[in-house]
Structures are given as C-alpha cells and as structure tokens.
Amino acid sequence: MTATTDGSTGAILPSRAAAASDSTLTIPETAGVQEAATRAVQRATDFLLARQDAEGWWKGDLETNVTMDAEDLLLRQFLGILDENTTRAAAKFIRGEQREDGTWATFYGGPGELSTTVEAYVALRLAGDAPDAPHMAKASAWIREQGGIAASRVFTRIWLALFGWWKWEDLPELPPELIFFPTWFPLNIYDFGCWARQTIVPLTIVSAKRPVRPAPFALDELHTDPADPNPPQPLAPVASWDGVFQRLDKVVRGYRKVAPRRLRKAAMNAAARWIIERQENDGCWGGIQPPAVYSVIALHLLGYDLKHPVLREGLASLDRFAVWREDGARMIEACQSPVWDTCLATIALVDAGLPADHPQLVKAADWMLGEEIARPGDWAVRRPELPPGGWAFEFHNDNYPDIDDTAEVALALRRVRHHDPEHVDRAVGRAVRWNLGMQSKNGAWGAFDVDNTSPFPNRLPFCDFGEVIDPPSADVTAHVVEMLAAEGLTDDPRTRRGIDWLLAEQEPDGSWFGRWGVNYIYGTGAVVPALTAVGLPTSHPAIRRAVAWLESVQNDDGGWGEDLRSYKHTKEWSGRGASTASQTAWALMALLAAGEKGSAAVERGVRWLAGTQREDGGWDEPYFTGTGFPWDFSINYHLYRQVFPLTALGRYLHGDPFERKLLAPLAKVSARAQGD
C-alpha cells in the first residue's frame, strides 16, 4: 500500500510543489493564545484521525535522499530486470531533486554531496540522459572538482565496481570469514550495529565474488584523469588508528590470495544461511532497504535464481518501498515506520484531549498489540537469558525490535482505555522487562543492542559512511526512563542509573545531544520531560539550564529549528535553523514539562504553530528533522510535522496525562541529581 506525504494511505502522493502551495491559517493578533491553540488542536486532531489506515496504523513517508533511487536502478540493471516505466519514474524523481549548482544533497537545503551526486548522475545515465546535457555536464564538472569517483565513499565505488567502472582491487577487502569470528573476538559481526551487520554480511560475499556486469557506457567524465582514475594516496602514519587499519587491509588483501578454497566456500555458505535465516515474513531484511539490496545480490551470486522464493519475495518487498507520486515520479523509502508513527499518533491524540476509549485509539492499540515480537532476535546474542518482549519500527522486523519503539509503544498503550486491560498489562510488562534487560553497563540504553560500543568497526577503511555502532544515546535513554516512570519504577535502581547518566550527559550549554532526531533540540525535548516525569523538580539546575538554552535559541518568529549542520559544526549550528513544526513542538514539550506554560517563549511558540498550520489541519515541513546516521544519512519523517505539534499543543492545553494521573514525586533523588 502506498503512503502519501500527509500520512494517509492508499492514495497517490502529491508533489512537493503542490504541497507547498497549501495555504496556512491566519491567526489574528487579537486572538488569545489559548483560543488559537484550541482551534489548532481540533483541526490537527481531525486531520490525523482521517489518515488512519483501516487496520489501525498510521504511516507517513520516510524521505531520505536519491541514493536509494539510484541504487534501486543499479540493482535492477545488475539483475537484468530494469524496465522502462521504473526507469522513467525514478529518473523523474532524481532530476527533480537536483540543485541549481548541478549537485544533489543528502537533506533539504543542505550542501552538495559527492557520493550522492555520483550515484544520481550514473542513474540518470542509465535512464538515457546524455552526458553533455546541461544538467549532466554541470554535475560531472562539479564531481571532477571534488576529486572525481576516487574521492567518493566506498559504498558508491562498490556499486560502480559491479559494472567495471571501478576496480575491485582498489576497494577495501571484506572477507566472508568474518562470519566465523566468535563474539568475543574484535570485529566479529555483532560488534557492528544491527543495520551495519545486516549490510556487511552479504557484502562479504559480494567482496569475495567480485562480480562485473557489462557496463552500458563509460564514465570517463567522472574522473579527474581518466588515464589514472585512482592515483595512489599516502598511508596515514603507522602510529594512528587510520594507519593501523589501512595496513591491516593490506594484510587482508594478501590473505585473499592464499585463502583456502574450502574455508572460503564454507564462509560464504555460512553467510548465506545467516542471511536467509533473517529474512522477514514480508521478504525483506530488517525492514530496511540497504540490507535487502545487498542480500539479493549476494544470494544471486551464490546461484539463487530470481524465481527462487527467497529472491522472489525479496524483490517484491523492495517494490513495497516505492512511493509513486502524482506527477509520475517514483521515490524509494529507505525504511517504513508504521509502529513508530502509530505510537506517536496515539500519544498525540490522547494528549490533545481525544477520549482514551475513542474507537480509533482502541483500533490503534489492537494493531500495536498484534505487532509485539515474541521471539528472540540478534539482541539475544548478548542477552541469551532475557525473555523477548518488544516492538520494531517497521511492519516486519522480528529480528530487530528496538528499545525506543518499545518504550514509546508502552507509553501509548497506557494512554488508551482498552477493552482487554489484562492483555495490555501483560504486553507492557514484557516490554518493561525486556527494556530493563537491554540496559547497557553505563546505565543508559542504545537503540537495538546492549553495549554495542566497540571502537574498532568505525576505524575500518570499509566503513567510511555513517555510524556503524549503536552506543547508548540521550534520546533513547530518556524515552525508556519516561516509560519506567509511568510504570511506577522511578525508584528502581536501574531507573536511577539511567537518570544519573542523563544528568551527566548534559552539554555545558544546557542541551542534550540528539542521536535519532535533529539534534540538540530533539535531545533536549526528550530528556526534560523524562526528568520531570521521574520527579526532578523544575527548579533543578539541569532543568533551568535546559530552559535557558531553549529560550536562547528561539527564532525571532517564535518557532525553533536546527539545521543538520549542527552535527558537524556544533558551535555555529546548535539549536539554529529555520523554524519547523516538529522542532518547535520538541522545544515546547521540554518547556511545558519544565513548568514554563505561562512564559513568553511558550506563548510565542504556540502562536507560531497555530499560525503556520494549514487550513486542512496539517503542517508543511520540507526540512529533515530525523537521522539514520547523524549528518551522513538524514530523514524527513512526513508524519513528524503532524504528531509532534499536536502533542505539544495538547499538553499546552491539558498538561501531560501521566503527570495528572500516574506519576508520584520522587521521594529521594540521587546524589548527582542534587548537584549543580
């Protein structure tokens, strides 16, 4: 089923230009803030309720960048299944995302990015765009100025190597024998974050096989010197980590020449079994596009034909990542977020005042209960004795439930007055037990695994794009702490350790880093409500510092925004950027939790949200406020602009429901919590 930009399902997505033309409400200056918020909440509630799927879930589009679309075309070209309709639609989308300077960015308003531009250019060449066409010539000239293909990331050059546009010998080695490394050994596959692990295992097969399909054209125009496309680069100093791993790569390259054939074949077969065992019921792998793409290629190289059930279902699952737009363009989602969107929508609607037993909320709860994962996954490698119980992000991803979704689903279920409260109690109880069991040794929580903090994976020459480990983060830890408080576990020692960790992680300016949302506004918007939920007084120095920081970065228009460049240039961009609906909502959620309802900052923020709301009850937000990997892989969750403003406005009008009904103040705070 196709999801639209505004979060509805079963319809065709309007173009960005069409969406931007929707008019916004005009809020008279004389209108009271309370009155404006009330009207906005009613419209937003109606908007969100109208976009629930008949089965009970919500899902907005998950927009990333054109590498998803380019790699989809390259995959189909590699497999020999590229068709004219898909090519034309994908090319239309890719062309529409090109910037005036000829480049492609990884997020809206961002700078041109080399590897993204290379992949987009190659995809358009596959679609028949001539290299001397103005838009193509502009792109290739910029690519050469940046160092050409040789300066692009490893993953881009792997795609080019599949067609002989780059030499396999000039890529880092990734031996399939990694699959045999025991879990205590450095660089075993479980040292990598789950998203990286699912990608690296199939890529070991691809790296071993080194396939080359006939190239339909040359790419000389993307080299600074076609006669010498990969000029030698000096190695980093031997005393540096980069130098150590560069030399280790040379050792592994030498091993390739002497690797026992039987061992290599056994390793590839073991990797294939690992891949097949992790295919989900819908045919995908991990509910995300990159592992699925590489798994299909790897298994095909091992002799699985395209009609084999594993590959047939894998390719069918990739088709379900396609969003067809009204103008004929086709956008590929890197992932789909129905569980996340549904729990956030449920929280928003209840906090906005919708009755807890409203039929659509009960239907949402029923759907979420049906999505509970009742079997062990890869997380059990580190926690073999822990019983399962949790939720994933996607429709199908039983191998990788995540801690963040599990906490937020529990918070959502507790807001609904369900017809089977015992069922809810049991499911939430299992979620609490599982989340507590997934606590890392420092007292905090990562997203998918326990203590996934090895320093080595990020050092590999192969891993030059994005985060490949899953250390604990403030935003995930805050959501877990908030959930534990709602379950009456404020004084549990494990909750106390999480609180202490959060307090210790506060930045000097009063903010918190945001791992899975942009950035310090997201982290602060998650942590402050969690700390006040466990009873930390609003007068506590940590809360006051957070309030002061949020007030200091409020935009002149009354909203808040933060550009993704804050991940690279913190001093210049922390809390700075064009106002967005989701980031304004996060700031308001923190300020309201801190007791600032009557403050000028809150009233200006509420008025900004009410004034920028469209007449249909939704908000526009072209800016990317989510992250897959900070800076490297950015996400525009199309439902964020709907659920978070509704949550913030609802709490402005009604307060937090758990503060009203469930939470008791702390009897005692930790010694660190009492500090300045």
N, C-alpha and C positions, 0 to 999 in steps of 0.2 A: 504494500500500500504506500502511496506517495504522500509525503508530508509537505505542507505548504509553509511559506515563510512565517505566517502568523500563528502557526501551531496547529492548524486544522488538519484533517486527514481526508484522503480520498478525493482531493481536488488538485488542480494544476497551480503551480507556484507562479505568482506574478513576478514580473521583472523588478529589479531594484529601482529603476526609474519610476515605474508605476507606483511602487510602494511609497517612494519619496514624495509623490505628488499629493498624497492624502493630506487633507487639511487638519490642523490641530485646533483644539478648543481655545477660545479667547476668554480668559478669566478677568472680569472687570476688577479694576484696582480696588473698588469699594467692597468687593465680595470678601467675607471673612474667610480666614484660612480653614476653619472647621467646616464651613459650608462648601468650600471648594474641594476639600478632601473627601467629604461625604459624596458629592456628585461624582468625583473621580473613581471612588471605590465602587459605586453602583455600576458605572459603565464598565469598569475593568472586570468586575465580577461577571457581568453578563457576557462580556467578550470571552472570558476564559471558559465559562460553562458551555458556551456554544461550540467550543472547539475540542471537547472531549470525544474520544472515539467511543463507539457503541460498546466496546468491550470494557471500557472504564479507564483507559490510559490516555495520557497526553504525550505528544512528542512534537517538538519544534525541530526545524532543520538544524543540522550541525555543519556549519560552513567553515572550511579551513582555507586551503589555497589550491592553485591549479596543478600542483604536482600530483594530486590524487587523480585528476582527469587525464593528465599527460601519461602517467604510469598505467592507467587503465587502457589507454590506446596502445601503449608499448606492449603490454601483456597480450592483448588481442592480436597484435601484429606478430609477436613471437609465437603464439599458438596457432596462427593461421586462421583466425576466426574474426578478423576485423571486418565489419560491414559498413556500407556507405552511410546508412542512417545514423548509426552510433558515431561514426567519424565526423559527420557534418554537425551533429548536435553538440558534441564535445568541443569541436573547434570553435563553434559559435560562442560557447561559454568562455573558452580560453581567450579568444580575441577580445571579448567584452571586458576582461579583467586587466588588459594591458594598460600600462601607464603612459602618459604623454611622452616620456623620455625613451619609450620602447621597452621598458623593463616590466617585470612582474614582481610584486611584493608578496610577503607572507601574511600581511594583515592590512586592513583598510587604512589608507593614509600613511602606510609605512614606506621605507626606502626600498629601492630596487634590490633584489637578492639574486646573486649569481646563479646558484644551482637551480632555483625555481625558474629563472629566465631561460637557462639552457634547456630544461625539460619542456617548458612551454613552447620554445622555439622548435624543438625536434618534433613535438606533437603536431604543430601546425605544418611542418614539412610533410609529415605523414598524411595530413589532410589535404595536401596539394598546394599549399601556399608557396609561392615562388620565393627563392632567397633574395631576389632583387626587388621584391615588392617593398614599398616604403616602410611599412610597419615591421617587416622582417629585417630589412637592411639596418634599420635603426637598432633593433635588438641585437643583431650579430656584431655590430660595431661596438656596442656597449659591452658585450661579453668579452670581446678581444681586449678592450681597455682594462677589464678587470682581471686579465690573465688567462682568459680562454678556458676551455674544458679542463685543463690541467689544474686550475685553481678551484674547481668545483668540488663538492663533497664526495666522499667515497660512494655513497648510495647512488648518486647521479651517474658516476662513472661505471658502476656495476650495470646499470640499465644500458649504457652505451656499449659496454663490452659484450652484451648479449647479441649485438649486431655487428661486432667488429669495428665499432667506432672508437674503441679504446682497447688497449692490450690488457688481457688478464694478468700478464706478468707484471704490469705496472700498478696492480692493486694489492692492498694488504692481504695476507693469507689468513684463511679462517678454516682450520682443519676440522673435519667431521668427528675426529677422535675426541673432541671436547665432550661429546655425549657420554663418554666413559669416565670422565673426571668425577671422583667421589665428592660428596657435598662439603667435605672438609678441605678440599684442595682449592687453592686460589684459581679463580677464573672458571670454576665449574658453572654450568648453565644457571644454577639457582643463585649465583652471585649477581645475576642481572635482574633488573626489574622485569615484571611479567611481560610487558609489551615488547621489551628488547629480547627477552628469552624466546618468545614465540616467533620473532623475526630471525634471530640468529641461527636457531636450529635448522630451519630449511635453507638458510643461506650457506651453511656449511656444505650442504650437498651441492648447491649451485657453484660454490667456490671450488669444490673438488672436481666437478664435471667440466667446468669452463666451457659452456656451450657457445656457439656462434651461429646465428642465423644470417642468411644473406641480407646485406644492407640494401634498401631500395634506393639509396642515394648516398653521396659523400657528405661529410661535414667539415670540409677544409676551412670553411669560412668562420668556424668557431675556434680555430687555433691561432695563437699569436704567430706561430711559424709552422705551417703545415708540414714542412720537411723535418721538423724536430718538435713534435707536439708535446713531448714530455721531457723538457730539459732537466738534467739531474739537479737535485737540491741538496745542499749540505745537511748532514745529520745534526741533530741537536747535541749539545755537549753530553758526553757519556755520564757525567755526574747528575744529569737531570732525569726526571721521570720520563719525559718525552724521548730523551736519548736512549734510555734503557729499553723502552718498548719498541722503538724503531729498530734497535739491534736484535731484540727478541724476534721481531717479524722476519728479519733476515735468517735467523736460525730456523724458524718455522718454514720459510721458503726452501731452505736446504733439506728439511725433513721430507718435504713433498717428493723430492727426487728419490728418496730411499724408503718411503713409507711402504711397509709390507702390504701387498695387494689384498691378502685375505683380511688383514686388520682393517684396511680402509673400506673394503666392501662390507664387513661386519658393522663398522661405524655408520656407514650410510644407511644400512638396513635398520639399525637401531634408531637412528634419527627419524627414518620414515615411520617406524612403529610409534615413536613418540608423537609425531605429527598426527597420525591417523587417530590415535587414542584421544587426542584433544580436539578433534573436530566436533563441533556442536550439532545439535539436532537439526538446526536450520542449514547446515552445510558450511557455516563459516568457522573461523578460528578466532576465539577470544572476542568475537563481536566487533572486531576492528579490521579495517581494510588491508593495511600493510602485511600482517602475518598471513592473511588469506591469499594475497597475491603471490608471495614467495613460496607458500606451501604448495599452491597449484603448480608453480614452475618446478619446484624440487621433485614432486611426485611424478610429474610428467617426464622429467629427465630420467627417472628410475624405471620408466616403462609403463606407467599408468596411462592408458589412452583416455581421450576426452569423454568417452562414453562410460568409463568406469564410474560406479556410483559415487565414489569419493570425489572425483573431479567434477562429475556432472553436478552434484549438489554444491560443490564449492563454487563453481562458476555461476550457478543460479543464485547463490547467496550474494555474490558480488553485484549482480543485476539489481538486487534489492537496495543497494546503496545509492542508486541513481535517482536523482530528483529531476523530473522533466519540467521545464519552465514553460510558461505561456507563450513565450516568443520562439519556442523550438530549441532553446539551449538545454544542455544536459549537464548537471552538476553532480559530482560524486561526493558523498559524505564519507569521511574517514571512519565514522562510527555513528551509532544511533543511540539516543539517550532516553528511552521511554520510562525506565524506572526512576531515574533522576528527575526527569521532568514531572512525572506523576506525583512523586512525594512532595516536590516543591510546590506544585499547583495545589495539592491538598492542604498543605500548611498555609499557603497564601489565602485560600478561600475561607478556611476556618478563622484565621486571624483577622480577616476582613469582616467577619460577622455572619457568615453563612451558617445556618443551624448545623450542629455536629451530626445530626441524623438525616441531613439532606440526602435524597436518593442518589444523587450523582457522587457524593462523597462516599457513601456506602459502596457504590459500584467500584469506585477507585480503590477503596480498601480491599474489596474482594479480589480485584485484579492483583494488587500488590501481594496479598496473602498467597495467591496462586503462583507467584513468582519466587517464593522463598526457595533457596537452594539447600537441599537436604543431603548432599553427599560431599565427601572431601574433594578438594582440588589440589592444585600445586602448593597452596599455602601449607598443606599438611606435611610437606617435606620437613619444614621447620617446627611444626606443631603436630606431631603424629598422634598424640593422645587427645587432642582437642576435638570435641564433637562439632559437627557442622551446624550452621545456622546463620544465614545472612542473605544479602541481595547483591546482584550485579548491577551494572549500569545499563546493560543492553537488554534486548528481548531474550537472547540466548547467549549465555556465557557462564555455564555452570562450573567451569574450571577456575574461574577467577571472580568470585564475589569480592566486593571491595568494602573497606571499613567505613568510608564516607557515606556511600549509599545506605549501608546497613543502619548507621546512626540516624540518618535523616528519614528513612522509612519508618523506623521505630517512633521517631517524633511525630511523623504524620499519622501513623495508626493510632497513637494515643489521643489524637485530636478528634477522631471520628467516634461517634456513638454507634457501635456496630451491633448487629443483631445476635452475634455469637461472641460475646466478650471473652469467653474462655479460650476460644481459638486465637484471638488477638493476644491474650496473656501468654499463651504458650509460645507463639511465634516471637513476640518481643522478648520473652525470657531467653529463648535460644539465641536471639540476636545479641542480647546483653552478654551472655556467657561467651559467645564467640568473640565479640569485640574485646572483652576483657582479656581473653586468652591470646589476642593478637597484639597486645601491648608490647612495645619494644623495651629493651633493658634500660633505656634512659627515661622511661616513664611516659613517652609520647607514642603516637601512632603514625605509621605510614599509610599508604593507600591500599596496598594489596598484600604485603608480606611483612614478616617480622624481622627486624634488624637487617634490612637489606641495604647495608651501608659500606660494602667493600670498597676500598679506594682504587682498586685495580681496573674494573671494567671501563671506566671513563678515560683511562690512560691509553687504551688500545688504539693504534692508528686506524683501525677499522671503525671505531666509534667516534666519528668527528661531527655527529649531528644529533643534538638533543641529549636529554638526560637518559642514562641507561641504568640507573639505580633508583631505589624507591625509599629514601630516608624519611623519617618522620617529619611532618610539617605542622605549622601552627594551625592552619585552617582545618585539616582533618582532625587533629587533636582537639580543637575547640568543639567541633561538632560531636565528637564522642563524649567529651566532658558534659556538654549540654544535655545529651541523651541520658547519661548516667545520673545527672541531677534530677531529670524528670522521672527517673525510676527510683528515686529516693536513696541513691547511693552516694550522696555528697560526701559523707564521712568515711566511705570505703577507702582504705589506704591506697588502692590503685587509682582512684579518682584524685586523691590528694597529690599523688606523684605527677599526674597529668597537669594539675593546676600549678604546681611548683615549676614544672618545665615551661609552661606557657608564660609565667611571670618572668622567668629567667630569659626567655627569648624575645622580650620586648625590645624594640630598637631604641637607641638613645633619644630619638625624636618623639617617642611615644607610640609609634605604629608597630604593626606586625607584618612580616613578610607573607605574601600570598603565593603558595605553590600552584594551586589549581585555578586561581582566578587572578585578574589583574588589579592590582598587585598588592600594594600596601593598604589600599582601601578595602580590598577583599579580605585580607588577613585580619585587619582591624575590625571590619564588620562582622567577622565570625567570632573573634576572641572576646570582645567586650560583652556581647550577650551571654556567652558561656560563663564568663567570670561572675557576672551579676546573677546568673541562674544558680550558681553554687553558693550564693550569699555574700560574695565580696561586696562590701559597701561601696556605694557610688562615690564616697569621699576618699576611697583608697587612692594612694598616689599613682598607681598604674592606670587606674580609670581616668583620673584627672589629666594625666599626661596624654592619654589617647584622645580625650575630648579636645584638649588644647591643639593637638596636631590636626585633628579633623577640621576644627574651626579655622586653622591657619591655611589650609589648602582648599577651602571652599571657593568656588569660582565667583566672579562678580555677578553672574546671572542667577546665583543661588543654588546651582547644582554642583555636583562633583564629577570629576573624570580623571582618569590616569592612563597615560599612553604606555604601550608595551615597551617603549624605550627605557622605562624605569628599571627593567631587568638588566640593562647594560650600563645605563648612566643614572645611577640612583640619585645622586645629589641634584641633578638638573630636573629629573622627571618624577621623582617620588611624589605621588598624590597630585600630579599635574597632567592636565589634558582637557580636551573638550568635554563638556558635561554630557553624561549619558544617563539613561533611565536606570540601568541596573546598578551602576556605581553610586549614583545619588541615593538609591534605595539602601545600599550597603552602609553608607555613611549614616543615613538616618536610623537604620536599625541599631547601630552602635550608640548613637547619641540618645536615642529613646531608652535603650537599656541602661544608659548612664544617668538617667533621670533628667534629661535636658528637654523635655517636651515643650516647655514654655519659652525656650531660648530663641533668640533671633535667628540663629543658624538653622534650627529645625524648621521654624516657620517659613524661612526663605526657601529651604529645600522642599518642603511640602508644596509651597506655591509653585516652584519650578516644575515639579512632577505634574501637578494639576494643569498647569499652563501649557505643557508640551504634549499632553495626552491628545491623541487623535479623536475625532468625533465618534469613531466606532468603538472607542474604549481602549484601544491598544496604544503602543508607543513605537516610534521608529528608532532604530539603533544600528547604524551601519558599522560602528566601531566594534572591534573584537575585544571582549572583556573576559574571555576564558583562555586557559592554556592547556596544551598537552605537554609540551616542554617549554619552560619559561624562555621567551624570546624566539626560540628556534621553531616552535610549532604552536601557532595561535589559533584560537577557536572563537567563532561567533555563534553562541547558543541563541537561536532565534526565539526561544521561549523565556530567556532571562529577562528581556525587556518587558515581559508581561507579569511574571510571577513575583519578582522581587519588588517592583513598585507597589503592587497590590499588598504584599506582606507589610511593607513599610508604612503605607497609608493606613492599613488596617490597625497596625499597632499604635499609630498616632491617635486614631480614634478610640480604640478599645483597650489598649495595653496588650501585653503578652499573655496569652491564655494560661500558660504554665505558671507565670508569676501570680496570676489571680487564683488559680485553683490547686496547684500541685506542690509548689516549692515552699520549703520552710527555710528560714535563715540558717546560716552556719552557726553552730554552737561554738566552734573554735576554728580559727584559721591557722594555717601553717606559719611557722616562724618566718619563712621567706615572704609569705603574703603580707606579713605585718611590716616588712621593711620599706624603706623609702624607694 
